[in-house]
């Protein structure tokens, strides 16, 4: 009988995890962005966005224009959230280039781009911000800044412990 309860709890946990993954994949398809949600990790976009704010992203067919807030990644480990301050359209090959800058930064982002790169191209853009949820990403900040306090192993141990507790109490 206890094996049956353990299997029920294990299957329930599996369903919760697979449901979360399906929701994430659904958001990717609906928004057209490989990362439909991002957390602001620095003060570079203050006062508009603060550390810990969650941004909702979308990749639409509408062209990106000056003033849009985009998330880009040109090979770095962590994507960057900044505002487009200049759009450069090349007529010879129909390519559009972008220059970005954090609202709270004194200079544009050319120093952040890959060595020798002066502009971002469309393939660097992960999405355009279409909304945000203030301070909802604080857990992500804790995980990235204090990995010893909130490590992945701790989460796994907590989940296993919670599952064990459910098994004991539900018998």
DSSP file (Angstrom, degrees, kcal/mol; ACC not computed):
  #  RESIDUE AA STRUCTURE BP1 BP2  ACC     N-H-->O    O-->H-N    N-H-->O    O-->H-N    TCO  KAPPA ALPHA  PHI   PSI    X-CA   Y-CA   Z-CA
    1    1 A X     >        0   0    0      0, 0.0     4,-1.8     0, 0.0     5,-0.1   0.000 360.0 360.0 360.0 -38.4    0.0    0.0    0.0
    2    2 A X  H  >  +     0   0    0      1,-0.2     4,-2.4     2,-0.2     5,-0.2   0.844 360.0  55.8 -69.6 -31.5    2.9    2.4    0.8
    3    3 A X  H  > S+     0   0    0      1,-0.2     4,-2.5     2,-0.2    -1,-0.2   0.897 105.7  52.5 -64.1 -39.0    4.5    1.7   -2.6
    4    4 A X  H  > S+     0   0    0      2,-0.2     4,-2.2     1,-0.2    -2,-0.2   0.916 110.0  47.3 -62.8 -43.8    1.2    2.7   -4.2
    5    5 A X  H  X S+     0   0    0     -4,-1.8     4,-2.4     2,-0.2    -2,-0.2   0.897 111.3  51.9 -63.4 -41.1    1.2    6.0   -2.3
    6    6 A X  H  X S+     0   0    0     -4,-2.4     4,-2.4     1,-0.2    -2,-0.2   0.915 110.4  48.2 -62.6 -42.7    4.8    6.6   -3.2
    7    7 A X  H  X S+     0   0    0     -4,-2.5     4,-2.8     2,-0.2     5,-0.2   0.896 109.9  52.2 -65.5 -39.9    4.0    6.0   -6.9
    8    8 A X  H  X S+     0   0    0     -4,-2.2     4,-2.4     2,-0.2    -2,-0.2   0.926 112.6  45.0 -61.1 -44.7    1.0    8.4   -6.8
    9    9 A X  H  X S+     0   0    0     -4,-2.4     4,-2.5     2,-0.2    -2,-0.2   0.886 113.4  50.1 -67.2 -38.5    3.2   11.1   -5.3
   10   10 A X  H  X S+     0   0    0     -4,-2.4     4,-2.3     2,-0.2    -2,-0.2   0.911 112.1  47.1 -66.2 -42.6    6.0   10.5   -7.8
   11   11 A X  H  X S+     0   0    0     -4,-2.8     4,-2.4     2,-0.2    -2,-0.2   0.901 111.3  51.9 -65.6 -40.6    3.5   10.6  -10.7
   12   12 A X  H  X S+     0   0    0     -4,-2.4     4,-2.3    -5,-0.2    -2,-0.2   0.926 110.1  48.6 -61.1 -45.0    2.0   13.8   -9.3
   13   13 A X  H  X S+     0   0    0     -4,-2.5     4,-2.4     1,-0.2    -2,-0.2   0.917 111.1  50.7 -60.5 -43.8    5.4   15.4   -9.0
   14   14 A X  H  X S+     0   0    0     -4,-2.3     4,-2.7     1,-0.2    -1,-0.2   0.882 109.5  50.7 -60.8 -39.3    6.2   14.3  -12.6
   15   15 A X  H  X S+     0   0    0     -4,-2.4     4,-2.4     2,-0.2    -1,-0.2   0.890 109.5  50.3 -67.2 -39.1    2.9   15.8  -13.8
   16   16 A X  H  X S+     0   0    0     -4,-2.3     4,-2.2     2,-0.2    -2,-0.2   0.938 113.7  45.1 -63.0 -46.6    3.6   19.1  -12.1
   17   17 A X  H  X S+     0   0    0     -4,-2.4     4,-2.1     1,-0.2    -2,-0.2   0.928 114.9  47.0 -64.6 -45.1    7.1   19.3  -13.6
   18   18 A X  H  X S+     0   0    0     -4,-2.7     4,-2.2     1,-0.2    -1,-0.2   0.858 110.5  53.5 -67.6 -33.1    5.9   18.3  -17.1
   19   19 A X  H  X S+     0   0    0     -4,-2.4     4,-2.5     2,-0.2    -1,-0.2   0.916 108.3  49.9 -64.6 -42.5    3.0   20.8  -16.9
   20   20 A X  H  X S+     0   0    0     -4,-2.2     4,-2.3     1,-0.2    -2,-0.2   0.911 111.4  48.8 -61.9 -42.0    5.5   23.6  -16.1
   21   21 A X  H  X S+     0   0    0     -4,-2.1     4,-2.6     2,-0.2    -1,-0.2   0.891 110.9  50.2 -65.3 -38.9    7.6   22.6  -19.1
   22   22 A X  H  X S+     0   0    0     -4,-2.2     4,-2.4     2,-0.2    -2,-0.2   0.902 110.2  49.9 -66.4 -40.1    4.6   22.5  -21.3
   23   23 A X  H  X S+     0   0    0     -4,-2.5     4,-2.4     2,-0.2    -2,-0.2   0.925 111.4  49.5 -62.5 -43.8    3.5   26.0  -20.2
   24   24 A X  H  X S+     0   0    0     -4,-2.3     4,-2.1     2,-0.2    -2,-0.2   0.934 112.5  46.4 -61.0 -47.5    7.1   27.3  -20.8
   25   25 A X  H  X S+     0   0    0     -4,-2.6     4,-2.2     1,-0.2    -1,-0.2   0.877 110.9  53.5 -64.2 -37.1    7.1   25.8  -24.3
   26   26 A X  H  X S+     0   0    0     -4,-2.4     4,-2.7     2,-0.2    -1,-0.2   0.905 108.0  49.9 -62.6 -41.7    3.7   27.2  -25.0
   27   27 A X  H  X S+     0   0    0     -4,-2.4     4,-2.6     2,-0.2     6,-0.4   0.892 108.6  53.2 -62.8 -39.5    4.9   30.7  -24.0
   28   28 A X  H  X S+     0   0    0     -4,-2.1     4,-1.7     1,-0.2     5,-0.4   0.923 112.8  43.8 -61.1 -44.2    7.9   30.3  -26.3
   29   29 A X  H  < S+     0   0    0     -4,-2.2    -2,-0.2     2,-0.2    -1,-0.2   0.918 115.7  47.6 -67.6 -43.8    5.6   29.5  -29.2
   30   30 A X  H  < S+     0   0    0     -4,-2.7    -2,-0.2     1,-0.2    -1,-0.2   0.883 120.7  35.5 -66.4 -39.1    3.1   32.2  -28.4
   31   31 A X  H  < S-     0   0    0     -4,-2.6    28,-3.0     2,-0.2    -1,-0.2   0.686  95.0-134.5 -90.8 -18.7    5.6   35.0  -28.0
   32   32 A X     <  +     0   0    0     -4,-1.7     2,-0.4    -5,-0.3    -3,-0.1   0.615  67.6 120.5  73.6  10.8    8.1   33.9  -30.6
   33   33 A X        -     0   0    0     -5,-0.4     3,-0.4    -6,-0.4    -1,-0.3  -0.895  66.2-140.7-111.9 137.5   10.9   34.5  -28.1
   34   34 A X  S    S+     0   0    0     -2,-0.4     2,-0.3    92,-0.4    -6,-0.1   0.707 105.1  31.7 -66.7 -18.1   13.4   31.8  -27.0
   35   35 A X        +     0   0    0     91,-0.4    -1,-0.3    -7,-0.1    22,-0.1  -0.752  68.6 179.3-138.9  89.1   13.1   33.4  -23.5
   36   36 A X  S    S+     0   0    0     -3,-0.4    21,-2.9    -2,-0.3     2,-0.4   0.682  73.0  41.9 -69.1 -17.3    9.6   34.8  -22.9
   37   37 A X  E     +A   56   0A   0     19,-0.2     2,-0.3    -4,-0.1    19,-0.2  -0.996  65.2 172.4-130.7 134.9   10.5   36.0  -19.3
   38   38 A X  E     -A   55   0A   0     17,-1.9    17,-3.2    -2,-0.4     2,-0.4  -0.972  24.6-132.3-136.6 155.4   13.7   37.6  -18.1
   39   39 A X  E     -A   54   0A   0     -2,-0.3     2,-0.5    15,-0.2    15,-0.2  -0.901  23.6-121.5-107.5 133.9   14.7   39.1  -14.8
   40   40 A X        -     0   0    0     13,-2.8    12,-3.0    -2,-0.4    13,-0.2  -0.634  31.1-178.3 -73.0 122.0   16.4   42.5  -14.6
   41   41 A X        +     0   0    0     -2,-0.5     2,-0.2    10,-0.2    -1,-0.1   0.573  55.5  37.5-102.8 -11.7   19.7   41.7  -12.8
   42   42 A X  S    S-     0   0    0      8,-0.1     3,-0.4     1,-0.0    10,-0.1  -0.761  78.6-110.8-134.1 178.8   21.3   45.2  -12.6
   43   43 A X  S >  S+     0   0    0     -2,-0.2     3,-1.8     1,-0.2     6,-0.1   0.309  82.9 107.9 -90.5   8.0   20.5   48.9  -12.0
   44   44 A X  T 3  S+     0   0    0      1,-0.3    60,-3.3    59,-0.1    61,-0.5   0.688  80.3  45.1 -65.8 -18.7   21.3   49.8  -15.6
   45   45 A X  T >> S+     0   0    0     -3,-0.4     4,-2.1    58,-0.2     3,-0.8   0.270  92.4 160.8-108.6  11.3   17.6   50.4  -16.5
   46   46 A X  T <4  +     0   0    0     -3,-1.8     4,-0.1     1,-0.3    -3,-0.0  -0.477  53.2  26.7 -71.1 147.7   16.6   52.4  -13.5
   47   47 A X  T 34 S+     0   0    0     -2,-0.1    -1,-0.3    57,-0.1     3,-0.1  -0.998 127.3  46.6 -88.8  -4.6   14.4   54.2  -12.8
   48   48 A X  T <4 S+     0   0    0     -3,-0.8     2,-0.4     1,-0.2    -2,-0.2   0.946 127.0  15.7 -62.9 -50.6   12.2   52.5  -15.4
   49   49 A X  S  < S-     0   0    0     -4,-2.1     2,-0.2    -6,-0.1    -4,-0.2  -0.982  75.0-156.7-126.9 138.4   13.0   48.9  -14.4
   50   50 A X    >   -     0   0    0     -2,-0.4     3,-2.1    -3,-0.1   -10,-0.3  -0.677  38.1 -75.6-109.5 164.6   14.6   47.9  -11.1
   51   51 A X  T 3  S+     0   0    0      1,-0.3   -10,-0.2    -2,-0.2    -1,-0.1  -0.329 119.3  27.8 -55.7 135.1   16.6   44.9  -10.1
   52   52 A X  T 3  S+     0   0    0    -12,-3.0    85,-3.4     1,-0.3    86,-0.3   0.324  85.0 133.3  93.6  -8.6   14.3   41.9   -9.6
   53   53 A X    <   -     0   0    0     -3,-2.1   -13,-2.8    82,-0.2     2,-0.5  -0.534  51.5-135.6 -72.6 142.3   11.6   43.1  -12.1
   54   54 A X  E     -AB  39 133A   0     79,-2.4    79,-2.7   -15,-0.2     2,-0.4  -0.878  16.9-154.9 -98.8 129.5   10.4   40.4  -14.4
   55   55 A X  E     -AB  38 132A   0    -17,-3.2   -17,-1.9    -2,-0.5     2,-0.5  -0.855   7.4-141.9-104.5 139.9   10.0   41.4  -18.1
   56   56 A X  E     -AB  37 131A   0     75,-2.9    74,-3.1    -2,-0.4    75,-0.9  -0.887  25.3-158.6 -98.5 127.1    7.6   39.8  -20.5
   57   57 A X  E     - B   0 129A   0    -21,-2.9     2,-0.3    -2,-0.5   -24,-0.2  -0.735  15.1-179.3-111.0 154.5    9.2   39.5  -24.0
   58   58 A X  E     - B   0 128A   0     70,-1.7    70,-2.6    -2,-0.3     2,-0.7  -0.989  19.8-149.3-147.8 142.7    7.8   39.1  -27.5
   59   59 A X        +     0   0    0    -28,-3.0     2,-0.2    -2,-0.3    68,-0.0  -0.930  32.9 173.0-110.0 105.8    9.4   38.8  -30.9
   60   60 A X        -     0   0    0     -2,-0.7     4,-0.1     2,-0.2    -2,-0.0  -0.593  46.2-112.8-108.1 172.1    6.9   40.2  -33.4
   61   61 A X  S    S+     0   0    0     -2,-0.2     2,-0.2     2,-0.1     3,-0.1   0.613  86.2 105.8 -77.8 -12.6    7.1   41.0  -37.1
   62   62 A X  S    S-     0   0    0      1,-0.1    -2,-0.2     3,-0.0     3,-0.1  -0.463  83.0-105.2 -68.1 138.0    6.9   44.7  -36.3
   63   63 A X        -     0   0    0     -2,-0.2     2,-0.3     1,-0.1    -1,-0.1  -0.304  30.5-111.6 -66.3 147.6   10.3   46.4  -36.7
   64   64 A X        -     0   0    0     -4,-0.1     2,-0.3    -3,-0.1    -1,-0.1  -0.634  42.6-169.7 -77.8 134.0   12.3   47.3  -33.7
   65   65 A X    >   -     0   0    0     -2,-0.3     3,-2.1     1,-0.1    19,-0.3  -0.769  32.9 -73.0-123.8 166.4   12.5   51.1  -33.3
   66   66 A X  T 3  S+     0   0    0     -2,-0.3    19,-0.2     1,-0.3     3,-0.1  -0.354 118.9  31.2 -56.9 133.5   14.4   53.7  -31.3
   67   67 A X  T 3  S+     0   0    0     17,-3.1    -1,-0.3     1,-0.4    18,-0.1   0.124  86.6 127.6 100.2 -19.4   13.0   53.7  -27.8
   68   68 A X    <   -     0   0    0     -3,-2.1    16,-3.1    16,-0.1     2,-0.6  -0.415  58.5-130.8 -68.3 145.6   12.1   50.0  -27.7
   69   69 A X  E     +C   83   0A   0     60,-0.3    60,-3.0    14,-0.2     2,-0.3  -0.888  35.3 178.4 -98.7 122.1   13.4   48.0  -24.7
   70   70 A X  E     -CD  82 128A   0     12,-2.7    12,-2.3    -2,-0.6     2,-0.5  -0.818  29.3-136.0-122.7 159.8   15.0   44.8  -26.0
   71   71 A X  E     -CD  81 127A   0     56,-2.5    55,-3.4    -2,-0.3    56,-1.1  -0.979  33.1-179.4-112.5 126.7   16.8   41.9  -24.5
   72   72 A X  E     -CD  80 125A   0      8,-2.5     8,-2.7    -2,-0.5     2,-0.3  -0.902  20.3-170.9-129.0 157.0   19.9   40.9  -26.4
   73   73 A X        +     0   0    0     51,-2.5     6,-0.1    -2,-0.3    40,-0.0  -0.905   7.1 177.0-146.5 114.8   22.6   38.3  -26.3
   74   74 A X  S    S-     0   0    0     -2,-0.3    40,-0.1    46,-0.0    50,-0.1  -0.148  82.7 -54.1-109.5  37.8   25.7   38.4  -28.5
   75   75 A X  S    S+     0   0    0      1,-0.3     2,-0.1    49,-0.1     4,-0.1   0.365  98.9 130.5 111.2  -2.8   27.4   35.4  -27.0
   76   76 A X        -     0   0    0      1,-0.1    -1,-0.3     2,-0.1     3,-0.1  -0.325  65.5-120.1 -77.5 164.6   27.4   36.3  -23.3
   77   77 A X  S    S+     0   0    0      1,-0.2     2,-0.5    -2,-0.1    -1,-0.1   0.872 100.4  42.2 -70.7 -37.2   26.3   33.9  -20.6
   78   78 A X  S    S-     0   0    0      0, 0.0    -1,-0.2     0, 0.0    -2,-0.1  -0.944  86.8-124.8-117.2 129.0   23.6   36.4  -19.4
   79   79 A X        -     0   0    0     -2,-0.5     2,-0.4    -6,-0.1    -6,-0.2  -0.257  24.8-129.9 -65.8 158.8   21.3   38.4  -21.7
   80   80 A X  E     -C   72   0A   0     -8,-2.7    -8,-2.5   -40,-0.1     2,-0.6  -0.922   6.1-148.0-117.2 137.3   21.2   42.2  -21.3
   81   81 A X  E     +C   71   0A   0     -2,-0.4     2,-0.3   -10,-0.2   -10,-0.2  -0.917  40.0 139.0-103.8 112.6   18.1   44.4  -21.0
   82   82 A X  E     -C   70   0A   0    -12,-2.3   -12,-2.7    -2,-0.6     2,-0.3  -0.945  49.5 -98.7-148.5 170.0   18.6   47.8  -22.6
   83   83 A X  E     -CE  69 101A   0     18,-2.1    18,-2.0    -2,-0.3     2,-0.5  -0.700  32.7-118.8 -94.2 140.6   16.9   50.5  -24.7
   84   84 A X  E     + E   0 100A   0    -16,-3.1   -17,-3.1    -2,-0.3    16,-0.3  -0.675  33.8 173.7 -75.3 122.8   17.5   50.9  -28.4
   85   85 A X  E     +     0   0A   0     14,-3.0     2,-0.3    -2,-0.5    15,-0.2   0.570  64.5  22.3-108.0 -13.5   18.9   54.4  -28.9
   86   86 A X  E     - E   0  99A   0     13,-1.5    13,-2.4   -21,-0.1     2,-0.5  -0.968  57.5-160.3-155.6 138.4   19.7   54.2  -32.6
   87   87 A X  E     - E   0  98A   0     -2,-0.3     2,-0.6    11,-0.2    11,-0.2  -0.981   9.3-165.7-119.3 128.6   18.5   52.1  -35.6
   88   88 A X  E     - E   0  97A   0      9,-2.9     9,-3.1    -2,-0.5     2,-0.6  -0.947   4.0-164.3-118.9 112.0   20.7   51.9  -38.7
   89   89 A X  E     - E   0  96A   0     -2,-0.6     2,-0.6     7,-0.2     7,-0.2  -0.854   7.0-152.0-100.8 123.3   19.1   50.6  -41.8
   90   90 A X     >  -     0   0    0      5,-3.1     4,-0.7    -2,-0.6     5,-0.4  -0.820   4.9-165.3 -93.4 123.6   21.4   49.5  -44.7
   91   91 A X  T  4 S+     0   0    0     -2,-0.6    -1,-0.1     1,-0.2     5,-0.0   0.788  80.9  66.2 -78.6 -27.2   19.7   49.8  -48.0
   92   92 A X  T  4 S+     0   0    0      1,-0.2    -1,-0.2     3,-0.1    -2,-0.0   0.874 124.3   9.4 -66.9 -37.2   22.3   47.7  -49.9
   93   93 A X  T  4 S-     0   0    0      2,-0.1    -1,-0.2    -3,-0.1    -2,-0.2   0.225  97.6-117.9-127.6  14.9   21.4   44.4  -48.1
   94   94 A X     <  +     0   0    0     -4,-0.7     2,-0.3     1,-0.2    -3,-0.2   0.728  62.7 150.3  57.2  25.0   18.3   45.4  -46.2
   95   95 A X        -     0   0    0     -5,-0.4    -5,-3.1    26,-0.0     2,-0.5  -0.677  35.5-150.1 -88.1 142.5   20.0   44.7  -42.9
   96   96 A X  E     -E   89   0A   0     -2,-0.3    26,-0.5    -7,-0.2     2,-0.3  -0.955  10.9-165.6-114.5 129.2   19.0   46.6  -39.8
   97   97 A X  E     -EF  88 121A   0     -9,-3.1    -9,-2.9    -2,-0.5     2,-0.4  -0.832   4.5-153.4-112.9 152.6   21.5   47.3  -37.0
   98   98 A X  E     -EF  87 120A   0     22,-2.6    22,-3.1    -2,-0.3     2,-0.4  -0.950   9.3-158.8-128.9 145.4   20.8   48.5  -33.5
   99   99 A X  E     -E   86   0A   0    -13,-2.4   -14,-3.0    -2,-0.4   -13,-1.5  -0.990  21.9-167.7-118.8 131.8   22.7   50.5  -30.9
  100  100 A X  E     -E   84   0A   0     -2,-0.4     9,-2.7   -16,-0.3     2,-0.3  -0.729  11.9-179.1-119.7 166.2   21.5   50.1  -27.3
  101  101 A X  E     -E   83   0A   0    -18,-2.0   -18,-2.1    -2,-0.2     2,-0.3  -0.948  31.2-114.9-161.2 140.5   22.1   51.8  -23.9
  102  102 A X    >   -     0   0    0      5,-0.4     3,-1.9    -2,-0.3   -57,-0.2  -0.629  28.4-128.0 -74.9 137.6   21.0   51.3  -20.4
  103  103 A X  T 3  S+     0   0    0     -2,-0.3   -58,-0.2     1,-0.3    -1,-0.1   0.810 110.7  44.2 -56.6 -31.4   18.8   54.2  -19.2
  104  104 A X  T 3  S+     0   0    0    -60,-3.3     2,-0.3   -61,-0.1    -1,-0.3   0.356  96.3  96.9 -97.2   4.5   21.1   54.6  -16.1
  105  105 A X    <   -     0   0    0     -3,-1.9     4,-0.0   -61,-0.5   -61,-0.0  -0.721  67.7-142.3 -96.6 145.3   24.4   54.2  -18.0
  106  106 A X  S    S+     0   0    0     -2,-0.3     2,-0.3     2,-0.1    -1,-0.1   0.770  82.2  36.4 -75.6 -25.2   26.4   57.2  -19.2
  107  107 A X  S    S-     0   0    0      1,-0.1    -5,-0.4    -5,-0.0    -2,-0.1  -0.800  89.0 -94.1-126.8 165.6   27.5   55.6  -22.5
  108  108 A X    >   -     0   0    0     -2,-0.3     3,-0.5    -7,-0.1    -7,-0.2  -0.096  44.5-102.1 -69.4 178.5   26.1   53.3  -25.2
  109  109 A X  G >> S+     0   0    0     -9,-2.7     3,-2.3     1,-0.2     4,-1.2   0.309  86.0 110.7 -90.7   8.3   26.7   49.6  -25.1
  110  110 A X  G 34 S+     0   0    0      1,-0.3     3,-0.3   -10,-0.2    -1,-0.2   0.832  77.7  57.3 -55.1 -31.1   29.4   49.3  -27.7
  111  111 A X  G <4 S+     0   0    0     -3,-0.5    -1,-0.3     1,-0.2    -2,-0.1   0.740 106.1  50.9 -69.8 -21.6   31.8   48.4  -24.9
  112  112 A X  T <4 S+     0   0    0     -3,-2.3    -1,-0.2    -4,-0.1    -2,-0.2   0.708  93.3  92.1 -86.4 -22.5   29.6   45.4  -24.0
  113  113 A X  S  < S-     0   0    0     -4,-1.2     3,-0.2    -3,-0.3     7,-0.1  -0.180  96.4 -72.3 -69.5 165.5   29.3   44.0  -27.5
  114  114 A X  S >  S-     0   0    0      1,-0.2     3,-2.8   -40,-0.1    -1,-0.2  -0.244  74.7 -72.7 -54.7 145.4   31.7   41.4  -28.8
  115  115 A X  T 3  S+     0   0    0      1,-0.3    -1,-0.2    -3,-0.1     3,-0.1  -0.133 121.2   7.8 -48.0 124.6   35.2   42.7  -29.5
  116  116 A X  T 3  S+     0   0    0      1,-0.3     2,-0.4    -3,-0.2    -1,-0.3   0.343  96.4 127.1  85.6  -6.1   35.2   44.9  -32.6
  117  117 A X    <   +     0   0    0     -3,-2.8    -1,-0.3    -7,-0.2    -4,-0.2  -0.722  30.9 176.7 -88.6 130.1   31.4   44.9  -33.0
  118  118 A X        +     0   0    0     -2,-0.4     2,-0.3     1,-0.1    -1,-0.1   0.618  64.5  31.8-105.2 -17.5   29.8   48.3  -33.2
  119  119 A X  S    S-     0   0    0    -20,-0.1     2,-0.3    -9,-0.1   -20,-0.2  -0.942  71.6-123.4-138.2 156.0   26.1   47.3  -33.8
  120  120 A X  E     -F   98   0A   0    -22,-3.1   -22,-2.6    -2,-0.3     2,-0.2  -0.778  26.4-147.1 -93.5 147.3   23.7   44.6  -32.8
  121  121 A X  E >>  -F   97   0A   0     -2,-0.3     3,-1.8   -24,-0.2     4,-0.6  -0.650  32.0 -96.6-106.1 171.1   21.9   42.7  -35.6
  122  122 A X  G >4 S+     0   0    0    -26,-0.5     3,-1.3     1,-0.3   -25,-0.1   0.843 120.5  61.5 -55.9 -37.6   18.5   41.2  -35.5
  123  123 A X  G 34 S+     0   0    0      1,-0.3    -1,-0.3   -51,-0.0   -50,-0.1   0.665  97.9  58.9 -69.7 -13.6   19.8   37.7  -34.6
  124  124 A X  G <4 S+     0   0    0     -3,-1.8   -51,-2.5   -52,-0.1     2,-0.4   0.714  86.3  93.0 -81.2 -21.3   21.2   39.1  -31.3
  125  125 A X  E <<  - D   0  72A   0     -3,-1.3   -53,-0.3    -4,-0.6     3,-0.1  -0.610  49.5-177.4 -80.7 124.1   17.7   40.3  -30.2
  126  126 A X  E     -     0   0A   0    -55,-3.4   -91,-0.4    -2,-0.4   -92,-0.4   0.703  63.0 -43.9 -90.2 -24.0   15.9   37.8  -28.0
  127  127 A X  E     - D   0  71A   0    -56,-1.1   -56,-2.5   -94,-0.1     2,-0.4  -0.920  50.4-101.6 168.9 166.1   12.7   39.8  -27.6
  128  128 A X  E     -BD  58  70A   0    -70,-2.6   -70,-1.7    -2,-0.3   -58,-0.2  -0.908  42.7-109.7-110.1 137.1   11.1   43.2  -27.0
  129  129 A X  E     +B   57   0A   0    -60,-3.0   -60,-0.3    -2,-0.4   -72,-0.2  -0.479  39.3 168.1 -68.6 128.7    9.7   44.0  -23.6
  130  130 A X  E     -     0   0A   0    -74,-3.1     2,-0.3     1,-0.4   -73,-0.2   0.419  65.3 -14.4-118.7  -4.1    5.9   44.2  -23.7
  131  131 A X  E     -B   56   0A   0    -75,-0.9   -75,-2.9     2,-0.0    -1,-0.4  -0.959  59.3-145.2 179.1 170.2    5.2   44.3  -20.0
  132  132 A X  E     -B   55   0A   0     -2,-0.3     2,-0.5   -77,-0.3   -77,-0.2  -0.988  11.8-142.6-152.3 161.4    6.7   43.7  -16.6
  133  133 A X  E >   -B   54   0A   0    -79,-2.7   -79,-2.4    -2,-0.3     3,-1.3  -0.959  35.3-124.4-126.4 108.7    6.0   42.5  -13.1
  134  134 A X  T 3  S-     0   0    0     -2,-0.5   -81,-0.2     1,-0.2   -82,-0.1  -0.253  80.0 -13.7 -61.2 135.5    7.8   44.6  -10.4
  135  135 A X  T >  S+     0   0    0    -85,-0.2     3,-1.0     1,-0.1    -1,-0.2   0.504  93.3 122.8  59.4   9.3   10.0   42.8   -7.9
  136  136 A X  T <   +     0   0    0     -3,-1.3     3,-0.3     1,-0.2   -83,-0.2   0.607  66.0  60.6 -78.3  -9.5    8.7   39.3   -8.8
  137  137 A X  T >>  +     0   0    0    -85,-3.4     4,-1.5    -4,-0.3     3,-0.6   0.130  63.3 114.8-102.9  21.2   12.1   38.0   -9.8
  138  138 A X  H <> S+     0   0    0     -3,-1.0     4,-2.2   -86,-0.3    -1,-0.2   0.819  72.0  60.8 -61.8 -30.7   13.8   38.4   -6.4
  139  139 A X  H 3> S+     0   0    0     -3,-0.3     4,-2.4     1,-0.2    -1,-0.2   0.902 102.9  51.5 -62.7 -40.1   14.3   34.7   -6.0
  140  140 A X  H <> S+     0   0    0     -3,-0.6     4,-2.3     1,-0.2     5,-0.2   0.897 107.8  52.4 -62.8 -40.4   16.4   34.7   -9.2
  141  141 A X  H  X S+     0   0    0     -4,-1.5     4,-2.5     1,-0.2     5,-0.3   0.916 109.7  48.5 -61.5 -42.7   18.5   37.4   -7.8
  142  142 A X  H  X S+     0   0    0     -4,-2.2     4,-2.2     1,-0.2     8,-0.3   0.912 111.9  49.9 -63.7 -42.0   19.1   35.4   -4.6
  143  143 A X  H  < S+     0   0    0     -4,-2.4    -1,-0.2     1,-0.2    -2,-0.2   0.878 116.7  40.3 -65.9 -37.3   20.0   32.3   -6.6
  144  144 A X  H  < S+     0   0    0     -4,-2.3     3,-0.3    -5,-0.2    -2,-0.2   0.841 123.1  37.4 -81.9 -32.8   22.5   34.2   -8.8
  145  145 A X  H  < S+     0   0    0     -4,-2.5     2,-0.2     1,-0.2    -2,-0.2   0.770 127.1  31.1 -91.6 -27.3   24.1   36.3   -6.1
  146  146 A X    >X  +     0   0    0     -4,-2.2     4,-2.0    -5,-0.3     3,-0.8  -0.578  64.3 163.6-130.1  69.6   24.2   33.9   -3.2
  147  147 A X  T 34 S+     0   0    0     -3,-0.3    -1,-0.1     1,-0.3    -2,-0.1   0.779  76.6  56.2 -63.4 -25.1   24.5   30.5   -4.7
  148  148 A X  T 34 S+     0   0    0      1,-0.2     3,-0.4     2,-0.1    -1,-0.3   0.820 109.0  47.1 -74.6 -28.9   25.6   29.0   -1.3
  149  149 A X  T <4 S+     0   0    0     -3,-0.8     2,-0.3     1,-0.2    -2,-0.2   0.891 129.1  21.4 -75.9 -40.5   22.4   30.2    0.3
  150  150 A X  S  < S+     0   0    0     -4,-2.0    -1,-0.2    -8,-0.3     2,-0.2  -0.658  84.4 164.1-131.8  75.9   20.1   29.0   -2.5
  151  151 A X     >  -     0   0    0     -3,-0.4     4,-1.6    -2,-0.3     3,-0.1  -0.530  48.4-115.5 -96.1 162.0   21.8   26.2   -4.4
  152  152 A X  H  > S+     0   0    0      1,-0.2     4,-2.4     2,-0.2     5,-0.2   0.872 116.1  56.2 -62.5 -38.3   20.3   23.7   -6.8
  153  153 A X  H  > S+     0   0    0      1,-0.2     4,-2.8     2,-0.2    -1,-0.2   0.887 103.8  54.8 -61.3 -37.3   21.2   20.9   -4.5
  154  154 A X  H  > S+     0   0    0      2,-0.2     4,-2.5     1,-0.2    -1,-0.2   0.913 107.8  49.0 -62.5 -41.2   19.3   22.5   -1.7
  155  155 A X  H  X S+     0   0    0     -4,-1.6     4,-2.6     2,-0.2    -2,-0.2   0.925 111.6  49.0 -63.5 -44.6   16.2   22.7   -3.9
  156  156 A X  H  X S+     0   0    0     -4,-2.4     4,-2.6     1,-0.2     5,-0.2   0.932 112.6  47.7 -61.3 -45.7   16.5   19.0   -4.8
  157  157 A X  H  X S+     0   0    0     -4,-2.8     4,-2.7     1,-0.2    -1,-0.2   0.891 111.5  50.9 -63.4 -38.7   17.0   18.0   -1.2
  158  158 A X  H  X S+     0   0    0     -4,-2.5     4,-2.8    -5,-0.2    -1,-0.2   0.915 111.1  48.1 -64.1 -42.5   14.0   20.2   -0.2
  159  159 A X  H  X S+     0   0    0     -4,-2.6     4,-2.5     2,-0.2    -2,-0.2   0.920 113.5  46.7 -64.4 -43.5   11.8   18.5   -2.9
  160  160 A X  H  X S+     0   0    0     -4,-2.6     4,-2.6     2,-0.2    -2,-0.2   0.917 113.8  49.0 -64.0 -42.4   12.9   15.0   -1.8
  161  161 A X  H  X S+     0   0    0     -4,-2.7     4,-2.6    -5,-0.2    -2,-0.2   0.911 111.6  48.6 -63.1 -42.1   12.3   15.9    1.8
  162  162 A X  H  X S+     0   0    0     -4,-2.8     4,-2.3     2,-0.2    -2,-0.2   0.902 111.8  49.5 -64.8 -40.4    8.8   17.3    1.0
  163  163 A X  H  X S+     0   0    0     -4,-2.5     4,-2.1     2,-0.2    -2,-0.2   0.914 111.7  49.1 -64.5 -42.0    8.0   14.2   -1.0
  164  164 A X  H  X S+     0   0    0     -4,-2.6     4,-2.4     2,-0.2    -2,-0.2   0.915 110.3  50.6 -61.7 -43.4    9.2   12.0    1.9
  165  165 A X  H  X S+     0   0    0     -4,-2.6     4,-2.6     1,-0.2     5,-0.2   0.893 109.0  51.7 -61.8 -40.3    7.1   14.0    4.4
  166  166 A X  H  X S+     0   0    0     -4,-2.3     4,-1.9     1,-0.2    -1,-0.2   0.905 109.5  50.4 -62.5 -40.2    4.0   13.7    2.2
  167  167 A X  H  X S+     0   0    0     -4,-2.1     4,-0.6     2,-0.2    -2,-0.2   0.920 113.2  45.3 -63.5 -43.2    4.6    9.9    2.1
  168  168 A X  H >< S+     0   0    0     -4,-2.4     3,-0.6     1,-0.2    -2,-0.2   0.923 117.3  42.6 -67.2 -44.5    4.9    9.6    5.8
  169  169 A X  H 3< S+     0   0    0     -4,-2.6    -1,-0.2     1,-0.2    -2,-0.2   0.734 110.3  55.6 -78.1 -21.8    1.9   11.9    6.6
  170  170 A X  H 3<        0   0    0     -4,-1.9    -1,-0.2    -5,-0.2    -2,-0.2   0.547 360.0 360.0 -89.1  -5.0   -0.4   10.4    4.0
  171  171 A X    <<        0   0    0     -3,-0.6    -1,-0.2    -4,-0.6    -2,-0.1   0.482 360.0 360.0 -73.7 360.0   -0.1    6.8    5.2
